[in-house]
Amino acid sequence: MNIGVIGSGQVGQTLAKGLAAAGHAVRIGSREGNKLGEFTTQTGIAEAPFVNVARDAEVVNLAVKGTVAESLVRELAPALVGKVVLDTTNPIADGAPKDGILQYFTAANESLLERLQAAAPTTHFVKFFSSVGSGLMVNPKLQGGKPSMFVCGNDAGAKKTASALAAELGWNVEDLGSAAAGHAVEALCQLWCAPGLQKNDWAHAFAVLRP
Ligand SMILES: NC(=O)c1ccc[n+]([C@@H]2O[C@H](COP(=O)([O-])OP(=O)(O)OC[C@H]3O[C@@H](n4cnc5c(N)ncnc54)[C@H](OP(=O)(O)O)[C@@H]3O)[C@@H](O)[C@H]2O)c1
């Protein structure tokens, strides 16, 4: 698959590397398109400005700062028409966590995923890898077996694509339904970060256990 990763931070770099290692043709994007010299040299993954990466990709992974995601999606909307966008962003507000809990800029029953979906209605957004830290995103080795990745979104085909990619990266997939589940999935980032922020414990992932 031809995948464009929009985001040059820890998440963008990790998923770009993981997806390339899984056999996909990957490009990574940043605002200027020329900040990742060492990363591109080491990995062979080319870098370009966000809009070029979005325009040329078949599937896009959105991994930018949550506060800028909606305006960026509006700006990139023409390049995203009809495409699957794997949305890894979380609606983390600027400012300090409260008692070790990240604060969100979204309301309790709304999500960034739904805002992005409304900003680019013809694009198929799926929540993807928002509930684990970048250090454990690719082929995590944890006691107890494979962890669970939670996806949701309005388009069944897009969720199928996201689920196949998550499985390639070493995860079981839990499909939680439409974009209306976005706030429940995004809340898992607050839960995931709490032990880290409170006890510097970042080595964990969620798994759904069944009899
Ligand atoms: N860190 C994690 O472990 C983790 C895990 C799960 C989900 N997430 C979510 O994944 C997303 C990416 O996280 P991250 O830690 O990799 O990096 P980040 O620092 O949250 O985001 C970095 C990206 O945001 C872009 N950006 C920042 N300000 C911008 C602006 N004003 N306009 C346009 N783009 C801007 C940067 O652009 P440039 O490329 O030009 O610098 C860069 O590509 C976040 O939404 C985060 O909540 C993070």
The ligand as a Tripos MOL2 file, in Angstrom:
@<TRIPOS>MOLECULE
LIG
   48    52     1     0     0
SMALL
NO_CHARGES

@<TRIPOS>ATOM
      1 N1          3.5610   10.4640   21.6100 N.am      1 LIG1
      2 C1          2.8640    9.3380   21.7080 C.2       1 LIG1
      3 O1          3.3680    8.3250   22.2170 O.2       1 LIG1
      4 C2          1.4480    9.2780   21.1980 C.ar      1 LIG1
      5 C3          0.7300    8.0700   21.2560 C.ar      1 LIG1
      6 C4         -0.5570    7.9910   20.6950 C.ar      1 LIG1
      7 C5         -1.1000    9.1230   20.0870 C.ar      1 LIG1
      8 N2         -0.3750   10.3020   20.0530 N.ar      1 LIG1
      9 C6         -0.9370   11.4470   19.3480 C.3       1 LIG1
     10 O2         -0.2810   11.4770   18.0760 O.3       1 LIG1
     11 C7         -0.0990   12.8310   17.6380 C.3       1 LIG1
     12 C8          1.3900   13.0570   17.3520 C.3       1 LIG1
     13 O3          2.1120   12.9610   18.5540 O.3       1 LIG1
     14 P1          3.7150   13.1270   18.5950 P.3       1 LIG1
     15 O4          4.0820   12.9060   20.0180 O.co2     1 LIG1
     16 O5          4.3350   12.3120   17.5430 O.co2     1 LIG1
     17 O6          4.0190   14.6030   18.1620 O.3       1 LIG1
     18 P2          3.3790   16.0450   18.3930 P.3       1 LIG1
     19 O7          4.4570   16.9060   18.9350 O.co2     1 LIG1
     20 O8          2.0860   15.9740   19.1400 O.co2     1 LIG1
     21 O9          3.0850   16.4840   16.8690 O.3       1 LIG1
     22 C9          4.1320   16.6830   15.9860 C.3       1 LIG1
     23 C10         3.5760   17.0320   14.6270 C.3       1 LIG1
     24 O10         2.6250   18.1110   14.7190 O.3       1 LIG1
     25 C11         2.9760   19.1090   13.7560 C.3       1 LIG1
     26 N3          2.6170   20.4570   14.2140 N.ar      1 LIG1
     27 C12         2.8850   21.0260   15.4190 C.ar      1 LIG1
     28 N4          2.4110   22.2960   15.4540 N.ar      1 LIG1
     29 C13         1.8530   22.5140   14.2290 C.ar      1 LIG1
     30 C14         1.1850   23.6360   13.6410 C.ar      1 LIG1
     31 N5          1.0170   24.7900   14.3100 N.pl3     1 LIG1
     32 N6          0.7080   23.5010   12.3830 N.ar      1 LIG1
     33 C15         0.8770   22.3330   11.6790 C.ar      1 LIG1
     34 N7          1.5040   21.2460   12.1940 N.ar      1 LIG1
     35 C16         1.9830   21.3440   13.4360 C.ar      1 LIG1
     36 C17         4.4890   18.9990   13.6240 C.3       1 LIG1
     37 O11         4.8660   19.6230   12.4110 O.3       1 LIG1
     38 P3          6.3670   19.5570   11.8480 P.3       1 LIG1
     39 O12         6.4460   18.2010   11.2070 O.co2     1 LIG1
     40 O13         6.4760   20.6460   10.8490 O.co2     1 LIG1
     41 O14         7.2620   19.7120   13.0290 O.co2     1 LIG1
     42 C18         4.6820   17.4980   13.6760 C.3       1 LIG1
     43 O15         4.5090   16.9110   12.4180 O.3       1 LIG1
     44 C19        -0.6740   13.7050   18.7450 C.3       1 LIG1
     45 O16        -1.9850   14.0820   18.3830 O.3       1 LIG1
     46 C20        -0.6790   12.7930   19.9700 C.3       1 LIG1
     47 O17        -1.6900   13.1270   20.8970 O.3       1 LIG1
     48 C21         0.8690   10.3950   20.5940 C.ar      1 LIG1
@<TRIPOS>BOND
     1     1     2 1
     2     2     3 2
     3     2     4 1
     4     4     5 ar
     5     4    48 ar
     6     5     6 ar
     7     6     7 ar
     8     7     8 ar
     9     8     9 1
    10     8    48 ar
    11     9    10 1
    12     9    46 1
    13    10    11 1
    14    11    12 1
    15    11    44 1
    16    12    13 1
    17    13    14 1
    18    14    15 2
    19    14    16 1
    20    14    17 1
    21    17    18 1
    22    18    19 2
    23    18    20 1
    24    18    21 1
    25    21    22 1
    26    22    23 1
    27    23    24 1
    28    23    42 1
    29    24    25 1
    30    25    26 1
    31    25    36 1
    32    26    27 ar
    33    26    35 ar
    34    27    28 ar
    35    28    29 ar
    36    29    30 ar
    37    29    35 ar
    38    30    31 1
    39    30    32 ar
    40    32    33 ar
    41    33    34 ar
    42    34    35 ar
    43    36    37 1
    44    36    42 1
    45    37    38 1
    46    38    39 2
    47    38    40 1
    48    38    41 1
    49    42    43 1
    50    44    45 1
    51    44    46 1
    52    46    47 1
@<TRIPOS>SUBSTRUCTURE
     1 LIG1         1 GROUP 0 **** ****
